[in-house]
Amino acid sequence: MEYRQLGRSGLKVSTITLGTMTMGGKGKFAKVGEVGLDEARRQIDMCIDAGVNLIDTADVYSDGASEEIVGEALGGKRKGGVLIATKARFPMGNGPNDRGLSRHHLIQACEASLRRLKTDVIDLYQVHQWDGLTPLEETLEALDLLVRHGKIRYVGCSNYSGWHLMKARHVSERDRLPRFISQQIHYTLEAREAEYELAPIALDQGLGILVWSPLAGGLLSGKHRRNASAEGTRQLAGWTEPPIRDEERLWSIVDTLVEIAEEHKASAAQVTLAWTLARPAVTSVIIGGRNEAQLQDNLGAANVTLSADQRARLDKVSAPPLLYPYWHQLQTASDRLGGADLSLLGPHLTA
């Protein structure tokens, strides 16, 4: 297992993170998975044995049941260097203040997560989504208070846009408040929108990237093909993330993944994860499993290295169009591009 620095922090995390959205099986999250305590214990043991040192969860997953299972399953293993990441923002009750990133809700949510996780401190506390009604100053001050009280160690964000992220960085620097060290985002061969803004910001500002749903909800696992979908998957269960805007492009990507998987004697899922881990600024991919076999296969991605030709084939079949102002920058500013610019525009300069 490889370990990478998480942004400009001193924290090192494994390139594979255990995701726990499949744990609990309550409400809408039953469509994702129904992993109970006994199987969760086995999955956590499998990951620790493979060298995984980060477990990611959220208070909203199965209405807190995921955090409860993680806390119960970890037990004494918490002392073995395992890091816990969780998130807050979404509704955890019916009241008007039971959601969002207000000081009231964040502190309340953090204390509830600590109880469910059976721990004194959360290693990475992430705001789960933007809150346009709460001033960033209030959110970051609340996070600062939690850091100072020893309840959280590092802070990150998830699902922010580029301007949200840069505004938060400005407020942090201006007011000497905690800076996000990471962003947890959706980024796959099928959905490469992060390359327009979020990946360049990560490179320029020193942010780590944790990738959620790197298999696009299973669509890039190789189990779904043009004329057939696998039984027992979240897609057939009605899970709608991510949206598919170009089905023909999706199946062309899957065809290429399967071809390369056969060349490697690996699974399409492993090839997908290996491609993602090789992308600029990506620190770790978050994997999970509806069962142990899925998880074991995903863990195998740590041992897959793609050739330059294989990466180029995947890049070509999945390439996003250059939106404005990027096509204009390519045509008129190619003489003065920095490293962050080149993460998007570089391949087009040599095409």
LONU-909136 format. One record per residue (C-alpha): residue number from 1; x, y, z. Coordinates in steps of 0.25 Angstrom, whole numbers, plus 5000, padded with zeros to 4 digits. Example, Ala and Ser with C-alpha at 12.3 -4.5 7.8 and 13.67 -1.06 7.14 Angstrom:
   num      x      y      z
     1   5049   4982   5031
     2   5055   4996   5029
***
This chain:
   num      x      y      z
     1   5000   5000   5000
     2   5005   5014   4996
     3   5003   5026   5006
     4   5002   5040   5001
     5   5002   5053   5008
     6   4988   5059   5010
     7   4990   5073   5004
     8   4999   5082   5011
     9   4997   5075   5024
    10   5007   5066   5031
    11   4996   5055   5030
    12   4999   5042   5022
    13   4987   5034   5017
    14   4987   5021   5009
    15   4983   5022   4994
    16   4971   5014   4997
    17   4961   5018   5007
    18   4950   5010   5013
    19   4936   5016   5010
    20   4925   5012   5019
    21   4912   5017   5011
    22   4909   5002   5010
    23   4908   5000   5025
    24   4895   5001   5032
    25   4885   4999   5021
    26   4874   5009   5026
    27   4865   5018   5018
    28   4870   5022   5004
    29   4884   5016   5007
    30   4878   5002   5007
    31   4879   5004   4991
    32   4895   5005   4993
    33   4897   4993   5003
    34   4892   4987   5016
    35   4905   4983   5022
    36   4903   4979   5037
    37   4913   4979   5049
    38   4919   4965   5047
    39   4922   4968   5032
    40   4927   4982   5035
    41   4937   4976   5045
    42   4942   4966   5034
    43   4943   4977   5024
    44   4950   4986   5033
    45   4960   4975   5037
    46   4962   4972   5022
    47   4966   4987   5019
    48   4975   4988   5031
    49   4982   4976   5027
    50   4984   4982   5013
    51   4990   4994   5019
    52   4978   5004   5018
    53   4979   5014   5029
    54   4967   5023   5026
    55   4952   5020   5028
    56   4942   5030   5023
    57   4928   5031   5028
    58   4917   5042   5030
    59   4906   5045   5040
    60   4895   5045   5029
    61   4899   5031   5024
    62   4887   5022   5029
    63   4883   5033   5039
    64   4896   5031   5047
    65   4896   5015   5047
    66   4908   5015   5038
    67   4916   5023   5049
    68   4910   5014   5060
    69   4915   5002   5052
    70   4929   5007   5050
    71   4930   5011   5064
    72   4926   4998   5069
    73   4934   4990   5059
    74   4947   4998   5061
    75   4948   4995   5076
    76   4963   4995   5080
    77   4968   4995   5065
    78   4966   5011   5067
    79   4980   5010   5074
    80   4987   5004   5062
    81   4988   5016   5054
    82   4974   5016   5047
    83   4969   5030   5044
    84   4954   5033   5044
    85   4948   5043   5035
    86   4934   5047   5035
    87   4925   5059   5030
    88   4913   5068   5034
    89   4903   5077   5027
    90   4891   5069   5023
    91   4878   5068   5031
    92   4879   5059   5044
    93   4866   5063   5049
    94   4853   5071   5046
    95   4856   5084   5052
    96   4860   5096   5044
    97   4874   5096   5051
    98   4876   5081   5049
    99   4884   5084   5036
   100   4894   5093   5030
   101   4907   5098   5034
   102   4903   5108   5045
   103   4911   5108   5058
   104   4899   5102   5065
   105   4898   5090   5055
   106   4913   5087   5053
   107   4916   5086   5068
   108   4904   5078   5071
   109   4907   5069   5059
   110   4921   5067   5063
   111   4918   5063   5077
   112   4907   5053   5072
   113   4917   5047   5063
   114   4928   5046   5074
   115   4918   5038   5082
   116   4913   5029   5071
   117   4928   5026   5067
   118   4932   5023   5081
   119   4944   5032   5080
   120   4950   5045   5086
   121   4955   5051   5073
   122   4951   5051   5058
   123   4964   5052   5050
   124   4957   5058   5038
   125   4944   5066   5039
   126   4938   5070   5026
   127   4927   5079   5022
   128   4919   5070   5013
   129   4913   5081   5004
   130   4912   5096   5002
   131   4902   5104   5011
   132   4899   5117   5004
   133   4891   5123   5016
   134   4902   5122   5026
   135   4914   5132   5026
   136   4927   5124   5023
   137   4933   5132   5035
   138   4923   5125   5044
   139   4925   5111   5039
   140   4941   5113   5039
   141   4940   5119   5053
   142   4932   5107   5058
   143   4942   5097   5052
   144   4953   5105   5059
   145   4946   5104   5072
   146   4945   5089   5070
   147   4960   5088   5067
   148   4964   5096   5079
   149   4955   5087   5088
   150   4962   5075   5083
   151   4950   5069   5076
   152   4955   5069   5062
   153   4969   5070   5056
   154   4968   5074   5042
   155   4957   5080   5033
   156   4953   5077   5019
   157   4941   5080   5010
   158   4933   5072   5000
   159   4925   5075   4988
   160   4929   5090   4987
   161   4930   5098   4974
   162   4943   5105   4970
   163   4938   5119   4975
   164   4933   5113   4988
   165   4946   5107   4991
   166   4954   5119   4988
   167   4945   5128   4996
   168   4947   5118   5008
   169   4962   5119   5006
   170   4962   5134   5006
   171   4954   5135   5019
   172   4963   5124   5026
   173   4975   5132   5022
   174   4969   5146   5025
   175   4964   5142   5039
   176   4975   5132   5043
   177   4965   5120   5043
   178   4967   5106   5040
   179   4969   5103   5025
   180   4963   5091   5018
   181   4974   5081   5015
   182   4965   5073   5006
   183   4953   5072   4997
   184   4945   5060   4995
   185   4939   5060   4981
   186   4933   5052   4970
   187   4943   5049   4959
   188   4943   5037   4950
   189   4946   5033   4935
   190   4931   5036   4932
   191   4931   5049   4940
   192   4943   5057   4938
   193   4937   5071   4941
   194   4947   5073   4953
   195   4958   5075   4943
   196   4953   5089   4940
   197   4954   5095   4953
   198   4955   5086   4965
   199   4967   5078   4961
   200   4975   5091   4957
   201   4971   5098   4970
   202   4976   5085   4978
   203   4990   5086   4971
   204   4991   5101   4972
   205   4986   5102   4987
   206   4992   5089   4992
   207   4979   5082   4995
   208   4978   5067   4995
   209   4967   5060   4987
   210   4959   5048   4992
   211   4950   5042   4982
   212   4936   5038   4985
   213   4929   5027   4977
   214   4941   5025   4968
   215   4934   5014   4960
   216   4922   5023   4957
   217   4913   5015   4966
   218   4918   5002   4960
   219   4916   5007   4945
   220   4931   5005   4943
   221   4932   4992   4950
   222   4931   4984   4937
   223   4918   4978   4942
   224   4909   4987   4934
   225   4910   4986   4919
   226   4902   4992   4907
   227   4891   4981   4908
   228   4892   4976   4922
   229   4893   4981   4936
   230   4897   4972   4948
   231   4887   4968   4958
   232   4888   4973   4972
   233   4894   4987   4968
   234   4891   5001   4973
   235   4887   5005   4958
   236   4876   4994   4957
   237   4872   4998   4972
   238   4869   5012   4967
   239   4881   5020   4972
   240   4882   5032   4963
   241   4897   5037   4965
   242   4904   5040   4956
   243   4895   5045   4945
   244   4899   5039   4931
   245   4898   5050   4920
   246   4904   5042   4909
   247   4901   5027   4909
   248   4909   5024   4897
   249   4921   5030   4903
   250   4919   5022   4915
   251   4919   5009   4908
   252   4931   5013   4900
   253   4939   5015   4913
   254   4934   5002   4919
   255   4938   4995   4906
   256   4952   5000   4907
   257   4953   4997   4922
   258   4949   4983   4919
   259   4960   4982   4908
   260   4971   4987   4917
   261   4966   4979   4929
   262   4968   4966   4920
   263   4982   4971   4916
   264   4985   4972   4931
   265   4978   4960   4936
   266   4971   4969   4945
   267   4957   4974   4947
   268   4951   4986   4940
   269   4949   4992   4954
   270   4963   4991   4958
   271   4967   4998   4944
   272   4957   5009   4947
   273   4963   5011   4961
   274   4977   5010   4956
   275   4974   5021   4945
   276   4968   5030   4956
   277   4980   5029   4966
   278   4990   5033   4955
   279   4982   5046   4952
   280   4989   5059   4957
   281   4986   5063   4971
   282   4978   5051   4975
   283   4982   5046   4989
   284   4973   5034   4991
   285   4960   5027   4985
   286   4949   5023   4994
   287   4944   5009   4992
   288   4934   5000   4998
   289   4927   4987   4996
   290   4913   4982   4997
   291   4920   4969   5001
   292   4934   4964   5004
   293   4937   4959   4989
   294   4935   4973   4984
   295   4943   4979   4994
   296   4955   4969   4992
   297   4954   4972   4977
   298   4955   4987   4979
   299   4967   4986   4989
   300   4974   4979   4978
   301   4975   4992   4970
   302   4987   4996   4979
   303   4995   4986   4971
   304   4991   4990   4957
   305   5000   5000   4949
   306   4995   5004   4936
   307   5005   5007   4924
   308   5006   5020   4917
   309   4999   5014   4905
   310   4987   5009   4914
   311   4986   5022   4921
   312   4985   5029   4907
   313   4974   5020   4902
   314   4966   5023   4914
   315   4969   5038   4914
   316   4965   5038   4899
   317   4951   5031   4901
   318   4947   5039   4913
   319   4953   5053   4909
   320   4944   5064   4913
   321   4942   5076   4904
   322   4949   5089   4906
   323   4939   5099   4911
   324   4941   5114   4911
   325   4950   5120   4916
   326   4959   5108   4914
   327   4959   5107   4899
   328   4962   5121   4898
   329   4973   5120   4908
   330   4979   5108   4899
   331   4978   5117   4887
   332   4984   5130   4893
   333   4991   5127   4906
   334   4999   5114   4903
   335   5012   5122   4905
   336   5010   5125   4919
   337   5003   5114   4926
   338   5006   5109   4940
   339   5006   5095   4945
   340   4991   5095   4950
   341   4987   5101   4936
   342   4995   5089   4929
   343   4987   5079   4937
   344   4976   5082   4928
   345   4982   5088   4916
   346   4995   5080   4915
   347   4989   5068   4907
   348   4983   5078   4897
   349   4996   5084   4894
   350   5002   5071   4890
   351   4990   5066   4883
***
